[in-house]
């Protein structure tokens, strides 16, 4: 849409492998993109409006704590799942857009990338980086959430929520170019 960054998408199924340094650069660029701060601010506003994480309180101080936690979640998830674990496990953190085929085939492909990823040699393998990154970030959040919002069950809940959001993101990335071309660009007729 020109607003939401899309750094981790490859439009080539056979893109060259990323070095560990490139994985960290890609993740860091995504983690510090202005949209990431905007998304954290919106998340904090939503949580503030429904008094999520009541240990943070209300007012500007409560909002600031919620925004800090939301950004810390985004930053740690991006760096752990998009750089640290992919570098250690030799997996590619990018989404490789299919771009053609039937709707059902592409939909299932997008969902499958939650559980499978390309390794640095281009072979599809279980997406350990995604799961380990989501669970590690969920566990790390126990350091800064209020005591009433910590614990193993909340860590699992956060990790599964982020995994589900990632699945929805993959579906969006797979189909957005088609939606955009159909509804937002004028079709020119040939004379």
N, CA, C and O atoms as a DFTB+ gen file, in Angstrom:
764 C
 N C O
     1  1       0.821      -1.198       0.000
     2  2       0.000       0.000       0.000
     3  2       0.857       1.251       0.000
     4  3       0.333       2.359      -0.107
     5  1       2.156       1.092       0.117
     6  2       3.034       2.236       0.173
     7  2       3.187       2.777       1.580
     8  3       3.876       3.779       1.772
     9  1       2.572       2.154       2.566
    10  2       2.649       2.605       3.953
    11  2       3.310       1.540       4.819
    12  3       4.207       1.831       5.611
    13  1       2.857       0.316       4.657
    14  2       3.363      -0.792       5.460
    15  2       4.620      -1.346       4.795
    16  3       4.581      -1.721       3.623
    17  1       5.734      -1.402       5.527
    18  2       6.961      -1.926       4.910
    19  2       6.828      -3.404       4.585
    20  3       6.121      -4.150       5.262
    21  1       7.516      -3.799       3.548
    22  2       7.447      -5.187       3.088
    23  2       8.863      -5.671       2.778
    24  3       9.138      -6.154       1.679
    25  1       9.747      -5.536       3.750
    26  2      11.151      -5.856       3.536
    27  2      11.413      -7.345       3.367
    28  3      12.353      -7.729       2.671
    29  1      10.607      -8.181       3.987
    30  2      10.897      -9.611       4.041
    31  2      10.194     -10.430       2.972
    32  3       9.981     -11.627       3.162
    33  1       9.836      -9.828       1.875
    34  2       9.190     -10.567       0.792
    35  2      10.118     -10.626      -0.405
    36  3      10.706      -9.624      -0.813
    37  1      10.236     -11.831      -0.959
    38  2      10.977     -12.015      -2.197
    39  2       9.964     -12.380      -3.275
    40  3       9.118     -13.252      -3.076
    41  1      10.058     -11.716      -4.400
    42  2       9.180     -12.017      -5.515
    43  2       9.819     -13.033      -6.461
    44  3       9.256     -13.372      -7.501
    45  1      10.992     -13.506      -6.085
    46  2      11.688     -14.546      -6.841
    47  2      11.801     -15.784      -5.969
    48  3      12.352     -15.729      -4.869
    49  1      11.279     -16.897      -6.460
    50  2      11.362     -18.160      -5.712
    51  2      12.801     -18.651      -5.607
    52  3      13.119     -19.438      -4.715
    53  1      13.660     -18.206      -6.490
    54  2      15.053     -18.662      -6.504
    55  2      16.022     -17.549      -6.131
    56  3      17.129     -17.486      -6.665
    57  1      15.618     -16.683      -5.229
    58  2      16.485     -15.578      -4.809
    59  2      17.741     -16.113      -4.139
    60  3      17.720     -17.169      -3.506
    61  1      18.812     -15.387      -4.282
    62  2      20.074     -15.783      -3.656
    63  2      19.916     -15.819      -2.141
    64  3      19.160     -15.034      -1.568
    65  1      20.626     -16.723      -1.506
    66  2      20.587     -16.836      -0.043
    67  2      21.159     -15.580       0.596
    68  3      22.019     -14.913       0.021
    69  1      20.674     -15.269       1.783
    70  2      21.178     -14.133       2.540
    71  2      22.302     -14.584       3.464
    72  3      22.257     -15.684       4.016
    73  1      23.300     -13.741       3.630
    74  2      24.338     -14.015       4.626
    75  2      23.756     -13.705       6.002
    76  3      22.701     -13.078       6.106
    77  1      24.433     -14.137       7.041
    78  2      23.978     -13.828       8.406
    79  2      23.912     -12.311       8.599
    80  3      22.972     -11.806       9.214
    81  1      24.884     -11.598       8.088
    82  2      24.900     -10.133       8.209
    83  2      23.677      -9.523       7.519
    84  3      23.056      -8.605       8.055
    85  1      23.333     -10.027       6.337
    86  2      22.174      -9.513       5.610
    87  2      20.874      -9.810       6.360
    88  3      19.952      -8.995       6.340
    89  1      20.793     -10.961       7.016
    90  2      19.603     -11.297       7.809
    91  2      19.439     -10.298       8.945
    92  3      18.326      -9.846       9.214
    93  1      20.539      -9.947       9.618
    94  2      20.474      -8.972      10.693
    95  2      20.130      -7.579      10.160
    96  3      19.342      -6.862      10.776
    97  1      20.706      -7.193       9.031
    98  2      20.400      -5.882       8.447
    99  2      18.936      -5.788       8.052
   100  3      18.290      -4.768       8.292
   101  1      18.411      -6.842       7.450
   102  2      17.015      -6.872       7.025
   103  2      16.086      -6.784       8.227
   104  3      15.129      -6.010       8.217
   105  1      16.362      -7.571       9.263
   106  2      15.523      -7.548      10.464
   107  2      15.601      -6.191      11.155
   108  3      14.579      -5.659      11.587
   109  1      16.792      -5.631      11.262
   110  2      16.936      -4.346      11.944
   111  2      16.220      -3.246      11.177
   112  3      15.573      -2.387      11.775
   113  1      16.333      -3.271       9.865
   114  2      15.640      -2.253       9.053
   115  2      14.133      -2.317       9.279
   116  3      13.472      -1.285       9.396
   117  1      13.599      -3.523       9.339
   118  2      12.170      -3.696       9.598
   119  2      11.811      -3.249      11.012
   120  3      10.781      -2.608      11.222
   121  1      12.664      -3.589      11.985
   122  2      12.380      -3.280      13.393
   123  2      12.408      -1.789      13.697
   124  3      11.730      -1.341      14.622
   125  1      13.173      -1.012      12.942
   126  2      13.265       0.430      13.215
   127  2      12.519       1.269      12.183
   128  3      12.626       2.496      12.188
   129  1      11.774       0.625      11.308
   130  2      10.976       1.361      10.328
   131  2       9.923       2.201      11.061
   132  3       9.342       1.723      12.035
   133  1       9.664       3.424      10.625
   134  2       8.668       4.258      11.307
   135  2       7.305       3.585      11.480
   136  3       6.621       3.829      12.474
   137  1       6.908       2.749      10.533
   138  2       5.611       2.090      10.661
   139  2       5.562       1.192      11.892
   140  3       4.504       1.034      12.501
   141  1       6.687       0.607      12.261
   142  2       6.736      -0.254      13.444
   143  2       6.378       0.552      14.694
   144  3       5.693       0.046      15.583
   145  1       6.837       1.793      14.763
   146  2       6.503       2.665      15.893
   147  2       5.026       3.061      15.862
   148  3       4.365       3.115      16.899
   149  1       4.526       3.333      14.668
   150  2       3.103       3.672      14.524
   151  2       2.240       2.488      14.962
   152  3       1.267       2.658      15.696
   153  1       2.605       1.287      14.507
   154  2       1.843       0.089      14.882
   155  2       1.881      -0.126      16.396
   156  3       0.870      -0.495      16.995
   157  1       3.042       0.103      17.017
   158  2       3.146      -0.031      18.477
   159  2       2.262       1.002      19.171
   160  3       1.630       0.699      20.183
   161  1       2.215       2.215      18.632
   162  2       1.358       3.254      19.197
   163  2      -0.114       2.909      19.091
   164  3      -0.881       3.145      20.025
   165  1      -0.511       2.351      17.955
   166  2      -1.905       1.935      17.775
   167  2      -2.252       0.770      18.699
   168  3      -3.335       0.735      19.284
   169  1      -1.342      -0.168      18.824
   170  2      -1.545      -1.300      19.732
   171  2      -1.692      -0.801      21.168
   172  3      -2.567      -1.255      21.905
   173  1      -0.834       0.129      21.556
   174  2      -0.902       0.690      22.914
   175  2      -2.217       1.426      23.138
   176  3      -2.800       1.327      24.219
   177  1      -2.693       2.159      22.140
   178  2      -3.966       2.876      22.266
   179  2      -5.123       1.896      22.442
   180  3      -6.027       2.129      23.245
   181  1      -5.088       0.800      21.684
   182  2      -6.134      -0.217      21.818
   183  2      -6.103      -0.832      23.218
   184  3      -7.144      -0.969      23.860
   185  1      -4.929      -1.194      23.683
   186  2      -4.803      -1.783      25.020
   187  2      -5.219      -0.786      26.103
   188  3      -5.847      -1.167      27.091
   189  1      -4.874       0.468      25.923
   190  2      -5.239       1.505      26.897
   191  2      -6.761       1.658      26.946
   192  3      -7.341       1.794      28.024
   193  1      -7.404       1.634      25.773
   194  2      -8.853       1.847      25.728
   195  2      -9.623       0.717      26.394
   196  3     -10.712       0.941      26.923
   197  1      -9.073      -0.491      26.377
   198  2      -9.763      -1.606      27.018
   199  2      -9.115      -2.015      28.347
   200  3      -9.424      -3.065      28.910
   201  1      -8.208      -1.156      28.831
   202  2      -7.476      -1.350      30.080
   203  2      -6.722      -2.682      30.098
   204  3      -6.647      -3.361      31.121
   205  1      -6.169      -3.030      28.944
   206  2      -5.307      -4.203      28.877
   207  2      -4.047      -3.952      29.679
   208  3      -3.550      -2.826      29.718
   209  1      -3.535      -4.967      30.307
   210  2      -2.374      -4.849      31.177
   211  2      -2.604      -3.771      32.223
   212  3      -1.881      -2.776      32.256
   213  1      -3.612      -3.960      33.085
   214  2      -3.987      -2.925      34.056
   215  2      -2.855      -2.522      34.994
   216  3      -2.901      -1.439      35.577
   217  1      -1.843      -3.368      35.151
   218  2      -0.702      -3.008      35.993
   219  2       0.060      -1.795      35.498
   220  3       0.802      -1.173      36.258
   221  1      -0.115      -1.453      34.232
   222  2       0.530      -0.257      33.690
   223  2      -0.180       1.031      34.091
   224  3       0.402       2.112      34.007
   225  1      -1.427       0.924      34.523
   226  2      -2.185       2.118      34.889
   227  2      -2.762       2.808      33.666
   228  3      -2.714       2.284      32.553
   229  1      -3.313       4.003      33.897
   230  2      -3.913       4.785      32.821
   231  2      -3.130       6.081      32.643
   232  3      -2.067       6.263      33.237
   233  1      -3.660       6.969      31.828
   234  2      -3.011       8.252      31.578
   235  2      -1.808       8.107      30.668
   236  3      -1.567       7.050      30.085
   237  1      -1.046       9.210      30.557
   238  2       0.109       9.241      29.666
   239  2       1.168       8.222      30.079
   240  3       1.797       7.602      29.222
   241  1       1.369       8.045      31.381
   242  2       2.369       7.090      31.851
   243  2       1.972       5.656      31.467
   244  3       2.812       4.885      31.001
   245  1       0.707       5.302      31.660
   246  2       0.235       3.970      31.289
   247  2       0.344       3.735      29.791
   248  3       0.735       2.654      29.349
   249  1      -0.009       4.770      28.999
   250  2       0.102       4.651      27.554
   251  2       1.563       4.461      27.153
   252  3       1.870       3.626      26.301
   253  1       2.457       5.224      27.755
   254  2       3.885       5.111      27.440
   255  2       4.421       3.717      27.736
   256  3       5.196       3.163      26.956
   257  1       4.006       3.154      28.862
   258  2       4.447       1.796      29.209
   259  2       3.899       0.775      28.212
   260  3       4.608      -0.143      27.802
   261  1       2.652       0.939      27.831
   262  2       2.058       0.020      26.849
   263  2       2.753       0.133      25.495
   264  3       3.002      -0.869      24.825
   265  1       3.062       1.364      25.105
   266  2       3.739       1.554      23.824
   267  2       5.140       0.968      23.884
   268  3       5.581       0.324      22.932
   269  1       5.835       1.179      24.975
   270  2       7.170       0.600      25.120
   271  2       7.126      -0.919      25.045
   272  3       7.969      -1.536      24.394
   273  1       6.143      -1.525      25.711
   274  2       6.007      -2.986      25.689
   275  2       5.660      -3.470      24.286
   276  3       6.210      -4.471      23.827
   277  1       4.761      -2.778      23.603
   278  2       4.370      -3.179      22.247
   279  2       5.563      -3.090      21.297
   280  3       5.770      -3.972      20.463
   281  1       6.350      -2.013      21.432
   282  2       7.527      -1.888      20.565
   283  2       8.585      -2.928      20.922
   284  3       9.215      -3.497      20.031
   285  1       8.785      -3.182      22.209
   286  2       9.744      -4.210      22.626
   287  2       9.336      -5.572      22.079
   288  3      10.188      -6.350      21.652
   289  1       8.034      -5.864      22.090
   290  2       7.536      -7.119      21.513
   291  2       7.889      -7.202      20.024
   292  3       8.401      -8.216      19.551
   293  1       7.606      -6.122      19.302
   294  2       7.862      -6.105      17.863
   295  2       9.359      -6.222      17.570
   296  3       9.773      -6.978      16.692
   297  1      10.159      -5.468      18.315
   298  2      11.604      -5.471      18.082
   299  2      12.198      -6.844      18.383
   300  3      12.943      -7.390      17.569
   301  1      11.874      -7.401      19.546
   302  2      12.466      -8.689      19.921
   303  2      11.980      -9.800      18.985
   304  3      12.767     -10.662      18.593
   305  1      10.705      -9.787      18.629
   306  2      10.191     -10.795      17.710
   307  2      10.851     -10.727      16.351
   308  3      11.187     -11.756      15.764
   309  1      11.037      -9.518      15.850
   310  2      11.663      -9.336      14.540
   311  2      13.124      -9.763      14.564
   312  3      13.587     -10.459      13.660
   313  1      13.842      -9.351      15.588
   314  2      15.264      -9.680      15.651
   315  2      15.499     -11.168      15.933
   316  3      16.377     -11.781      15.327
   317  1      14.727     -11.742      16.839
   318  2      14.923     -13.155      17.170
   319  2      14.454     -14.064      16.033
   320  3      15.186     -14.958      15.610
   321  1      13.222     -13.832      15.533
   322  2      12.657     -14.692      14.499
   323  2      13.134     -14.373      13.096
   324  3      13.034     -15.211      12.201
   325  1      13.654     -13.163      12.894
   326  2      14.076     -12.753      11.564
   327  2      15.569     -12.668      11.366
   328  3      16.034     -12.505      10.238
   329  1      16.344     -12.776      12.458
   330  2      17.798     -12.659      12.318
   331  2      18.543     -13.704      13.152
   332  3      19.298     -14.509      12.607
   333  1      18.334     -13.694      14.472
   334  2      19.130     -14.565      15.348
   335  2      18.932     -16.035      14.991
   336  3      19.893     -16.726      14.654
   337  1      17.702     -16.512      15.063
   338  2      17.462     -17.928      14.775
   339  2      17.696     -18.273      13.302
   340  3      18.258     -19.333      13.027
   341  1      17.293     -17.432      12.342
   342  2      17.627     -17.761      10.954
   343  2      19.142     -17.847      10.710
   344  3      19.597     -18.695       9.942
   345  1      19.918     -16.980      11.357
   346  2      21.371     -17.044      11.190
   347  2      21.936     -18.311      11.827
   348  3      22.782     -18.982      11.235
   349  1      21.471     -18.639      13.030
   350  2      21.966     -19.831      13.722
   351  2      21.547     -21.132      13.039
   352  3      22.324     -22.085      12.970
   353  1      20.320     -21.162      12.540
   354  2      19.764     -22.388      11.957
   355  2      19.874     -22.441      10.436
   356  3      19.402     -23.388       9.807
   357  1      20.496     -21.425       9.852
   358  2      20.697     -21.355       8.398
   359  2      19.376     -21.429       7.649
   360  3      19.231     -22.184       6.688
   361  1      18.399     -20.618       8.112
   362  2      17.107     -20.538       7.445
   363  2      16.908     -19.140       6.876
   364  3      17.465     -18.161       7.372
   365  1      16.112     -19.073       5.840
   366  2      15.837     -17.792       5.182
   367  2      14.586     -17.188       5.809
   368  3      13.536     -17.831       5.795
   369  1      14.658     -15.967       6.361
   370  2      13.505     -15.364       7.029
   371  2      12.485     -14.740       6.079
   372  3      11.443     -14.257       6.522
   373  1      12.769     -14.747       4.796
   374  2      11.879     -14.071       3.849
   375  2      10.664     -14.929       3.488
   376  3      10.684     -16.157       3.578
   377  1       9.610     -14.224       3.075
   378  2       8.437     -14.881       2.495
   379  2       8.644     -14.876       0.986
   380  3       8.857     -13.820       0.392
   381  1       8.583     -16.042       0.369
   382  2       8.766     -16.159      -1.071
   383  2       7.387     -16.215      -1.719
   384  3       6.722     -17.251      -1.718
   385  1       6.973     -15.071      -2.276
   386  2       5.634     -14.968      -2.856
   387  2       5.505     -15.889      -4.055
   388  3       6.359     -15.914      -4.940
   389  1       4.422     -16.641      -4.062
   390  2       4.142     -17.566      -5.165
   391  2       3.640     -16.788      -6.378
   392  3       4.181     -16.940      -7.473
   393  1       2.616     -15.959      -6.198
   394  2       2.165     -15.039      -7.222
   395  2       1.360     -15.603      -8.375
   396  3       0.800     -14.833      -9.155
   397  1       1.280     -16.924      -8.513
   398  2       0.479     -17.497      -9.601
   399  2      -0.104     -18.819      -9.128
   400  3       0.334     -19.402      -8.137
   401  1      -1.101     -19.268      -9.868
   402  2      -1.788     -20.503      -9.501
   403  2      -3.184     -20.186      -8.995
   404  3      -3.601     -19.028      -8.957
   405  1      -3.896     -21.228      -8.610
   406  2      -5.270     -21.034      -8.141
   407  2      -5.276     -20.370      -6.769
   408  3      -4.283     -20.388      -6.042
   409  1      -6.421     -19.784      -6.439
   410  2      -6.561     -19.142      -5.128
   411  2      -6.268     -20.137      -4.007
   412  3      -5.508     -19.835      -3.086
   413  1      -6.868     -21.312      -4.085
   414  2      -6.689     -22.317      -3.040
   415  2      -5.244     -22.742      -2.877
   416  3      -4.751     -22.895      -1.759
   417  1      -4.567     -22.931      -4.002
   418  2      -3.170     -23.343      -3.967
   419  2      -2.300     -22.271      -3.310
   420  3      -1.446     -22.577      -2.478
   421  1      -2.521     -21.034      -3.684
   422  2      -1.735     -19.931      -3.124
   423  2      -2.084     -19.693      -1.655
   424  3      -1.211     -19.369      -0.850
   425  1      -3.347     -19.853      -1.316
   426  2      -3.788     -19.681       0.076
   427  2      -3.115     -20.722       0.972
   428  3      -2.583     -20.385       2.029
   429  1      -3.141     -21.975       0.549
   430  2      -2.499     -23.041       1.328
   431  2      -0.983     -22.844       1.402
   432  3      -0.362     -23.116       2.430
   433  1      -0.400     -22.371       0.311
   434  2       1.039     -22.084       0.297
   435  2       1.367     -21.016       1.339
   436  3       2.308     -21.168       2.119
   437  1       0.584     -19.935       1.347
   438  2       0.836     -18.847       2.295
   439  2       0.743     -19.344       3.739
   440  3       1.581     -19.003       4.575
   441  1      -0.267     -20.140       4.021
   442  2      -0.420     -20.684       5.373
   443  2       0.750     -21.606       5.716
   444  3       1.249     -21.590       6.842
   445  1       1.179     -22.395       4.758
   446  2       2.244     -23.375       5.017
   447  2       3.567     -22.730       5.396
   448  3       4.392     -23.358       6.059
   449  1       3.780     -21.486       4.985
   450  2       5.059     -20.847       5.295
   451  2       5.207     -20.528       6.784
   452  3       6.289     -20.147       7.231
   453  1       4.140     -20.678       7.539
   454  2       4.242     -20.549       8.989
   455  2       5.030     -21.729       9.555
   456  3       5.746     -21.585      10.546
   457  1       4.898     -22.880       8.930
   458  2       5.542     -24.087       9.448
   459  2       6.698     -24.580       8.584
   460  3       7.399     -25.513       8.975
   461  1       6.910     -23.977       7.425
   462  2       8.055     -24.364       6.597
   463  2       8.740     -23.108       6.069
   464  3       8.108     -22.078       5.836
   465  1      10.042     -23.227       5.890
   466  2      10.850     -22.121       5.388
   467  2      11.976     -22.696       4.540
   468  3      12.334     -23.868       4.664
   469  1      12.516     -21.867       3.696
   470  2      13.676     -22.300       2.918
   471  2      14.913     -22.210       3.798
   472  3      15.048     -21.306       4.621
   473  1      15.817     -23.175       3.604
   474  2      17.103     -23.062       4.281
   475  2      18.036     -22.273       3.357
   476  3      17.639     -21.857       2.269
   477  1      19.263     -22.075       3.797
   478  2      20.190     -21.262       3.008
   479  2      20.587     -21.912       1.680
   480  3      21.188     -21.258       0.828
   481  1      20.256     -23.181       1.502
   482  2      20.533     -23.860       0.238
   483  2      19.308     -23.908      -0.663
   484  3      19.360     -24.472      -1.756
   485  1      18.190     -23.310      -0.202
   486  2      16.979     -23.248      -1.014
   487  2      16.030     -24.412      -0.844
   488  3      15.062     -24.532      -1.596
   489  1      16.287     -25.284       0.138
   490  2      15.403     -26.426       0.380
   491  2      14.383     -26.072       1.453
   492  3      14.696     -25.376       2.419
   493  1      13.166     -26.556       1.273
   494  2      12.119     -26.314       2.260
   495  2      12.334     -27.224       3.465
   496  3      12.530     -28.431       3.323
   497  1      12.293     -26.620       4.659
   498  2      12.501     -27.331       5.923
   499  2      11.482     -26.816       6.942
   500  3      10.846     -25.789       6.705
   501  1      11.315     -27.510       8.070
   502  2      10.450     -26.967       9.130
   503  2      10.935     -25.578       9.550
   504  3      12.138     -25.340       9.659
   505  1      10.005     -24.679       9.782
   506  2      10.335     -23.289      10.102
   507  2      10.616     -23.122      11.600
   508  3       9.858     -22.476      12.324
   509  1      11.715     -23.717      12.038
   510  2      12.092     -23.627      13.444
   511  2      12.346     -22.185      13.877
   512  3      12.046     -21.811      15.011
   513  1      12.893     -21.389      12.983
   514  2      13.205     -19.999      13.325
   515  2      11.959     -19.225      13.740
   516  3      11.989     -18.450      14.696
   517  1      10.873     -19.441      13.020
   518  2       9.622     -18.756      13.313
   519  2       9.119     -19.130      14.704
   520  3       8.824     -18.256      15.519
   521  1       9.023     -20.423      14.969
   522  2       8.500     -20.866      16.257
   523  2       9.424     -20.502      17.411
   524  3       8.962     -20.003      18.437
   525  1      10.713     -20.742      17.258
   526  2      11.650     -20.409      18.330
   527  2      11.688     -18.901      18.577
   528  3      11.742     -18.457      19.724
   529  1      11.660     -18.127      17.509
   530  2      11.651     -16.669      17.655
   531  2      10.408     -16.176      18.371
   532  3      10.495     -15.310      19.241
   533  1       9.241     -16.722      18.010
   534  2       7.990     -16.308      18.656
   535  2       7.962     -16.698      20.125
   536  3       7.527     -15.909      20.963
   537  1       8.421     -17.904      20.450
   538  2       8.420     -18.339      21.848
   539  2       9.489     -17.609      22.663
   540  3       9.254     -17.267      23.822
   541  1      10.650     -17.370      22.074
   542  2      11.696     -16.632      22.788
   543  2      11.254     -15.201      23.063
   544  3      11.471     -14.687      24.160
   545  1      10.640     -14.556      22.085
   546  2      10.150     -13.187      22.286
   547  2       9.033     -13.163      23.323
   548  3       8.963     -12.251      24.147
   549  1       8.151     -14.179      23.279
   550  2       7.093     -14.272      24.289
   551  2       7.664     -14.446      25.677
   552  3       7.166     -13.852      26.633
   553  1       8.713     -15.260      25.803
   554  2       9.362     -15.443      27.095
   555  2      10.076     -14.186      27.567
   556  3      10.045     -13.854      28.751
   557  1      10.712     -13.496      26.645
   558  2      11.411     -12.255      26.979
   559  2      10.448     -11.192      27.501
   560  3      10.812     -10.378      28.349
   561  1       9.228     -11.207      26.993
   562  2       8.240     -10.200      27.413
   563  2       7.888     -10.321      28.892
   564  3       7.350      -9.383      29.479
   565  1       8.187     -11.468      29.499
   566  2       7.949     -11.611      30.938
   567  2       8.820     -10.668      31.764
   568  3       8.548     -10.447      32.944
   569  1       9.853     -10.119      31.159
   570  2      10.718      -9.184      31.869
   571  2      10.103      -7.794      32.032
   572  3      10.451      -7.072      32.967
   573  1       9.203      -7.417      31.145
   574  2       8.708      -6.041      31.191
   575  2       7.193      -5.904      31.276
   576  3       6.701      -4.782      31.402
   577  1       6.439      -6.984      31.213
   578  2       4.996      -6.881      31.424
   579  2       4.696      -6.857      32.924
   580  3       5.495      -7.351      33.720
   581  1       3.561      -6.291      33.314
   582  2       3.201      -6.297      34.741
   583  2       3.148      -7.729      35.268
   584  3       2.879      -8.662      34.512
   585  1       3.405      -7.899      36.557
   586  2       3.478      -9.236      37.143
   587  2       2.209     -10.043      36.913
   588  3       2.272     -11.269      36.816
   589  1       1.068      -9.390      36.825
   590  2      -0.192     -10.107      36.593
   591  2      -0.307     -10.625      35.157
   592  3      -1.190     -11.428      34.856
   593  1       0.580     -10.169      34.275
   594  2       0.542     -10.568      32.866
   595  2       1.803     -11.317      32.467
   596  3       2.291     -11.177      31.346
   597  1       2.322     -12.107      33.386
   598  2       3.516     -12.911      33.124
   599  2       3.208     -14.371      33.364
   600  3       2.199     -14.717      33.979
   601  1       4.086     -15.220      32.874
   602  2       3.961     -16.646      33.154
   603  2       4.028     -17.491      31.906
   604  3       3.960     -16.988      30.785
   605  1       4.166     -18.795      32.122
   606  2       4.324     -19.736      31.014
   607  2       3.107     -19.752      30.096
   608  3       3.254     -19.762      28.874
   609  1       1.905     -19.754      30.674
   610  2       0.716     -19.825      29.820
   611  2       0.568     -18.560      28.985
   612  3       0.134     -18.625      27.835
   613  1       0.928     -17.401      29.556
   614  2       0.862     -16.159      28.788
   615  2       1.947     -16.119      27.718
   616  3       1.736     -15.559      26.642
   617  1       3.102     -16.705      28.004
   618  2       4.160     -16.794      27.001
   619  2       3.687     -17.610      25.809
   620  3       3.876     -17.207      24.661
   621  1       3.074     -18.753      26.077
   622  2       2.555     -19.608      25.006
   623  2       1.455     -18.873      24.242
   624  3       1.412     -18.920      23.013
   625  1       0.571     -18.199      24.964
   626  2      -0.509     -17.452      24.311
   627  2       0.047     -16.369      23.394
   628  3      -0.414     -16.219      22.263
   629  1       1.042     -15.608      23.876
   630  2       1.650     -14.560      23.045
   631  2       2.315     -15.163      21.808
   632  3       2.168     -14.642      20.703
   633  1       3.047     -16.265      21.999
   634  2       3.751     -16.887      20.875
   635  2       2.768     -17.397      19.827
   636  3       2.998     -17.222      18.630
   637  1       1.692     -18.015      20.253
   638  2       0.705     -18.526      19.303
   639  2      -0.049     -17.394      18.617
   640  3      -0.405     -17.506      17.444
   641  1      -0.293     -16.306      19.341
   642  2      -0.951     -15.143      18.737
   643  2      -0.067     -14.546      17.651
   644  3      -0.551     -14.234      16.563
   645  1       1.216     -14.383      17.929
   646  2       2.138     -13.826      16.939
   647  2       2.265     -14.769      15.744
   648  3       2.369     -14.314      14.605
   649  1       2.259     -16.062      15.992
   650  2       2.314     -17.033      14.896
   651  2       1.076     -16.906      14.010
   652  3       1.185     -16.931      12.784
   653  1      -0.095     -16.770      14.622
   654  2      -1.335     -16.596      13.848
   655  2      -1.300     -15.285      13.065
   656  3      -1.717     -15.240      11.908
   657  1      -0.808     -14.225      13.689
   658  2      -0.696     -12.942      12.978
   659  2       0.254     -13.057      11.798
   660  3       0.013     -12.470      10.743
   661  1       1.338     -13.814      11.974
   662  2       2.276     -14.036      10.875
   663  2       1.635     -14.775       9.718
   664  3       1.918     -14.488       8.554
   665  1       0.771     -15.728      10.038
   666  2       0.044     -16.462       8.997
   667  2      -0.857     -15.515       8.212
   668  3      -0.898     -15.557       6.983
   669  1      -1.577     -14.663       8.934
   670  2      -2.430     -13.680       8.256
   671  2      -1.593     -12.724       7.409
   672  3      -1.996     -12.337       6.312
   673  1      -0.430     -12.349       7.926
   674  2       0.475     -11.484       7.165
   675  2       0.932     -12.139       5.875
   676  3       1.018     -11.479       4.839
   677  1       1.229     -13.437       5.926
   678  2       1.652     -14.161       4.720
   679  2       0.537     -14.180       3.680
   680  3       0.784     -13.995       2.489
   681  1      -0.680     -14.404       4.137
   682  2      -1.828     -14.392       3.219
   683  2      -1.971     -13.009       2.589
   684  3      -2.198     -12.891       1.385
   685  1      -1.840     -11.965       3.405
   686  2      -1.939     -10.599       2.907
   687  2      -0.865     -10.322       1.859
   688  3      -1.158      -9.780       0.793
   689  1       0.372     -10.692       2.161
   690  2       1.482     -10.447       1.239
   691  2       1.289     -11.214      -0.069
   692  3       1.625     -10.715      -1.143
   693  1       0.753     -12.417       0.027
   694  2       0.537     -13.224      -1.179
   695  2      -0.502     -12.595      -2.096
   696  3      -0.332     -12.599      -3.315
   697  1      -1.580     -12.053      -1.526
   698  2      -2.696     -11.594      -2.364
   699  2      -2.790     -10.084      -2.544
   700  3      -3.518      -9.628      -3.426
   701  1      -2.080      -9.287      -1.740
   702  2      -2.218      -7.839      -1.859
   703  2      -1.878      -7.314      -3.261
   704  3      -2.619      -6.473      -3.770
   705  1      -0.806      -7.763      -3.903
   706  2      -0.548      -7.241      -5.252
   707  2      -1.706      -7.484      -6.224
   708  3      -1.974      -6.645      -7.083
   709  1      -2.389      -8.613      -6.098
   710  2      -3.536      -8.901      -6.955
   711  2      -4.703      -7.972      -6.643
   712  3      -5.353      -7.447      -7.547
   713  1      -4.961      -7.777      -5.352
   714  2      -6.049      -6.886      -4.927
   715  2      -5.757      -5.463      -5.363
   716  3      -6.629      -4.766      -5.883
   717  1      -4.516      -5.042      -5.145
   718  2      -4.125      -3.681      -5.516
   719  2      -4.274      -3.448      -7.017
   720  3      -4.799      -2.417      -7.439
   721  1      -3.814      -4.398      -7.816
   722  2      -3.902      -4.248      -9.272
   723  2      -5.351      -4.204      -9.734
   724  3      -5.691      -3.484     -10.673
   725  1      -6.186      -4.966      -9.078
   726  2      -7.587      -5.034      -9.516
   727  2      -8.395      -3.811      -9.114
   728  3      -9.213      -3.329      -9.896
   729  1      -8.179      -3.304      -7.909
   730  2      -9.056      -2.256      -7.404
   731  2      -8.452      -0.855      -7.361
   732  3      -9.193       0.127      -7.304
   733  1      -7.141      -0.743      -7.385
   734  2      -6.541       0.569      -7.182
   735  2      -5.759       1.103      -8.369
   736  3      -5.274       2.233      -8.309
   737  1      -5.621       0.358      -9.421
   738  2      -4.917       0.843     -10.605
   739  2      -5.880       0.889     -11.778
   740  3      -6.701      -0.008     -11.969
   741  1      -5.762       1.932     -12.543
   742  2      -6.604       2.057     -13.738
   743  2      -6.108       1.095     -14.805
   744  3      -4.906       0.914     -15.003
   745  1      -7.050       0.498     -15.470
   746  2      -6.703      -0.385     -16.593
   747  2      -6.723       0.455     -17.863
   748  3      -7.693       1.156     -18.153
   749  1      -5.646       0.369     -18.598
   750  2      -5.562       1.144     -19.830
   751  2      -5.921       0.244     -21.011
   752  3      -5.413      -0.868     -21.152
   753  1      -6.798       0.754     -21.840
   754  2      -7.141      -0.018     -23.034
   755  2      -6.171       0.344     -24.142
   756  3      -5.707       1.481     -24.236
   757  1      -5.877      -0.615     -24.961
   758  2      -4.978      -0.350     -26.083
   759  2      -5.787       0.233     -27.234
   760  3      -6.890      -0.232     -27.521
   761  1      -5.234       1.257     -27.896
   762  2      -5.974       1.881     -28.998
   763  2      -6.086       0.982     -30.199
   764  3      -6.681       1.368     -31.205
